[in-house]
Amino acid sequence: MADWGPVIVAVVLFVLLTPGLLFQMPGGNRVVEFGNMQTSGASIVVHAVIFFGLITIFLIAIGVHIYAG
């Protein structure tokens, strides 16, 4: 049985936290901008830290497991 939990959580978080797709923090003119499809170096760093924090919570603290097969 393969554990697909980490793969699914990582893919979903990667798509949702892509800078500029849903939101960008910090934005160009405001602190948070929604759906502007642009990015910056600072935004990439902030989103990477948020991604790391959430994936750590979901995989280590909560322990999400999805078994297939």
C-alpha angles and dihedrals in degrees: 000000000000122000106227096172098097092045095050094044092049094048094047093047092046092053095043095045097047103130110254098011100095099354141347122218118215095024129201098255103008137033092255125021123186126220099345095136092219131112143191137194093261091049091052091052094048093048091047091054091048090048092050092048095048095044089049091052095046098043105033108023100035097024103218111203128178115180122199126190 
